Amino acid sequence: MDPDGFRFDYRPAAIRYGAGATASLADELARLGVERALVVAGETTGTTPAVVDPVRDGLGDRLAGVFAETTPEKRLDTALAGARRYDELDADGVVALGGGSSLDVAKAVRALASADRDAAAEAFAGTGSLPVPDDLPPLVVVPTTLAGADLSLGAGLTAAAANGRVESDVAGGLSGPGLMPDAAVYDPDLVATTPTGVLCASAMNGFDKGVESCYATTATPVTDGTAARGLSVLREALPTLRGDDPDYAGAVRGTILVQYGVARPDATTLALVHAFGHGLKAHAPIQQGAAHGIVAPHALEHVFAGTDRGLDLLADALDVREDEVVDAVARVRDALGLPARLRDVEGIQEGDLPAVAATTADDRLVGNVPASVDVSADALERVLRAAW
């Protein structure tokens, strides 16, 4: 086979971007044939006038109601309650408003809207995977953060034994090509309402999607182009977020680009940094963006000790020499005000590092790391100790 050959099967949401873009929500729903949309949002996001009022106005008569009950834990019970609310309001579509947690729960609400819910909950309890029916109601996402969880085919979900549906806590999710949103509406004015600390943490998560897309074995010339251009925009925009003149527009545009093509039916360009994020999250109550910020420079140093794949692309995108790429990523982290050491994060003990490394080594995303890079648990523990 041609060593430069590739397959790029990507069917993203329709993308609408611009200041005040939430005013177009009714138009997007009309294109999808949605008459009554349930807005799924967080407990704060869905009750804060500066955030939810523009969405209400943009939906107009197509607003069925607001379900403002999602939490960072992304509970199955919350999704089931959202599906019941969907029924009560006779809704025929879902609008997800907020950060990654709200978008994930909204996808679960969507999957449960036309499912046998008791059977779906039982399946999740047994396998950690929520079934995704073929017949899904339309979904429009309205992100308020920069994590890049919008153009995605999957979602995280948990269930707690205390709630009675499972015998022990379950951490899992749902995935499938049908979970890609039908439309994504990006409004920098809405993103500007997000607290700076939350926004900066999410931005590191999104930034790392572009970084990983440059070296992953599943990268293509298409993702090379979107990731590199996105990173070049983000390297300028993200450091402004904590300043007097934040470039929200640039931050949103860059985030759209770095996630474009990341999640495909047959591949993803997420790799070692995201695997470390999963490993840390499984063993400690650490925010995902903070985990990414701490680990990313050390993970990249480890990757590029074993390969130079994507290094030239990253250097061009970040406007540095190849031997300066790791430091450039650390500078973005520092400009966002994120922690630089694991020991500075509450809830993580040095004794946890071997277990985190083992969980990371078992993560499916390490399969996207070039084969010349050692991804054994021992090697990954050394990376974590460098980050400690």
Order of alpha helices (4+ residues) and beta strands (2+ residues): beta-alpha-beta-alpha-beta-alpha-beta-alpha-alpha-beta-beta-beta-beta-alpha-alpha-alpha-alpha-beta-beta-alpha-alpha-alpha-alpha-alpha-alpha
